[in-house]
Amino acid sequence: MVEEDFNLNEVLRLLSRASVATAYSLLGESRSKYLLSGVKPLLPNMKTVGPALTIKYIECEEASREGFKGNAVHEAYDLIRGGEVIVAASLGRSDVGVFGDCITFGFKVKGAAGIVTDGGVRDSPYIMKLNFPVFAKNATPEHIGGILVPYKVNVAVTCAGVYIRPGDIIMGDADGVIAIPREKAEEIAVKAYEIELKEDAIRKMIASGIPLRDAYPPRPDLLEKFLEKES
């Protein structure tokens, strides 16, 4: 993995307490370029956050012309140190499954934090039993043989229209998947955590019987009072 100029563990701790929607809202007016369109979790309760470990796929014809014989999936497995999100950029080929349950299980056992792909996955009934976050565009019985080849590992990729570098922070939950550029990650993490504290206070205000007009958006005096209760 690339070296970071911030406390990665603290960034991940804060982001793990935030929703994708909260972090996404902090990415500014150009935030749509960080959203992996159409990529969703296999199960609604799946959630992941971690630095990207990328795999770039190419078409088999291109690999044949180059005489390529390797397997970047195996290389990615060897690079896992714990907590990485595997990002499989598979040219948007959601009609084929880039991973099945055995590879997925291997990534889980090695310590990855999840899988994200703009392709499909196979063996989804088994994957959903693994208690391991997997985000994809589709589930399909089709495999990649003769169609795609895992070509390079830990290089910049474009996945579901989003430019992702190794070490960028990937977040996924039921709303979808975003990629946070690593240079923005610390600021986003701190602000997202602050927003989550505020919104938790708002929910408690509503539960206590405070009218919605006073709770959301919150009256400053009421918000301060409920935040003090949390501290």
N, C-alpha and C positions, 0 to 999 in steps of 0.2 A: 504493500500500500504506500501511497505518497505520504510524505511528512506533512503535518498540519501545523499552522501557526496559531492554533487555539487549543483549548482543552476539549478534545473530542469526546471524552467520556461525559463531561458536564453538558456539552451540547446535546448529546444523545439522551441524557437523563431528562433534560428539560423538554426536548421535543417528544419524548415518549409519553409525557403527560399532556400533550397538546393534540388537537385533532388536525387532520390534513386541511380542513376548511379554515381553521384559524391560521395556520402557517401560510396557506395559499393567499389569504387576504393581505398578508404583509409583504408580498412580493411585488407590489406596485402595479402601475397601469399596464405594464407588459407581462403581467403574471401568466397569461394564457400560454406563453411560450415555455412555461415550466410544467404544464399539465400534460401527462401522457394520455392523450385522448383515447377513450375506448378500453383502457386497461382497468380491469376490475378484479376484486378478490374472488377466489372460488367459493368462499363462504363469507357471509357478511361480517362475522366477528373477527376476521383476520386483520392483523395490524402489524406493520413492520416499520422500522427506522434504522438506518445504518449507512455507512459509506459505500458507494458503488464499487463493485468489482465487476468489470464489464467483459462481455464475450461478444465479439463481432462475427456474424454469420455472413457468408457469401453464397452465391448460387454454385451448384456442383459443376456446371460447365466452366465457370471462371476458375474454380479450384483445379479442375482437370487441365486447363490450359497452362496453369502455373506449375503443374506437377506437385501440388500440395498433398502431403500425406499425414499431416499431424492431426491433433484433436485438442482444440482449445478448451473443451469442457474438462478434460483431464488436467490441463495446465491450471485452470481456474481452481479446481479442487485442491491442487497442491499449494496454491497461494493463500487459501483461507487460513486466517489466524484467529478468527472469532468475531462475529458481529457484522460481517459484511453482507450487503444485499447484492445478490447475483443479478446483474442486468443483462439479459440476453436480447441483443438487438438483431432480430431475425427478419429484417426487410419487410416487416408488417405481414408476414405470411401466417395469418391466423388459421389457414386451412390445414396446417400441419402442426404436429406436436413437437416442439423442440426438446422438451423433457418429458420423461415418464416417471413412474413412481420410484424406480430404483435409483436413478440419478438424483432425483429430488431427495430421497432418503439419505443418499450419500452426502449431499450438501448439508442436510440437517445434522447428521452425525458429526461432520467435520466442524460444525459450529457456525454456519452461516445464519444470518438473521431472517432471510427470506429470499424469494425469487420474484423477479419482475421481467416480463417479456411482452413484446408487441406481437408475438406469435401465439400459437396455441400450445396446450399441454395435453398429453395423453394419460391414460390410466387415472383420470380424475377421481373415480370412486375410492381408489386406494390413497391417492394424495390427500384427499379430504379427511382421511383417518389418521394422518401423521401429526396433526396438531402443529403444522408448520405453515407460515404464511406464503401463499403463492398467488400472484397477480398476473393475469393473462387476458388476451383478447377473446379467447375461445377455448373450449374443450373439444377435442376431436380424437377419433381413433387412428387417424392418419399419422405416419411417421415421416421423418425428414429424408429418408434414404432416397438418393437420386435427385433430391431437390435442393437441399441446403447443407452446408458444411460449417461447423464451428471453426473459425479461421484464426482469429487473434484474440488474445486476452489482455485486459488492462490497457486498452487504448480508448481514445475518445470515440464515441459512437453516437448515432442518432437513433433513438428508440421511440416509437410512436410519435415522431415529429419533434422530439425534444433532444437537444444536444446535451450529452452527458459525458463528463470526464471521470476517470477513476478518482475516487475520493469525494466527489460531490455527494451530498446527503440525500438519500431516497426516503420518502415517507409514503406509506400507503395505509388506507383504511377503507371502510365501506363506501366512502365518497369517491375514491380513486387514488391515483398515484401522482406525486409531484417530485421533481428533482430540484433541490436547493443548491445553487452554486456554493462551493465550500467557502468562498470569501464572504458570502452573505450569511452563513450558517449561524455564527455566534449571535449576531444581532437579531436574526429571526427567532432563534431559540429563546432568548431572554424576553423579547416582546411577546412571543406566543404564550409563554408561561404566565406572564403578567395578565394577559387577556383571559386565560383560562381561570385564574384566580378571581378576576372580576366577574366573569360569567357564572362561576360557581356561586358567588355571593348573590348575583341576580336571581338565580334559581331558588336560593334559600329565601330571598325576599318574597318571591312569588308564592312559595310554599307556605310562608308565614301569614299570607293573607293580604299583603300589600298589593294594591291595585296595579294592573299592568302599566297604566299610564305613568305611575311613579317608579315602577321597577325596571321598565325597559322602554326607552333608555332610562337608566337609573338617576334618580335625584341625587345629586352629589352628597348631601348630608346623610341620606339613607345608605348609600354605597359605602361611605366612610365608616359608618356605624357597623355594617355587616362585615367589612374587611377587618375591622378591629377585633371582632369576635373570632375571626379565623386565626389571628396572629397570637 
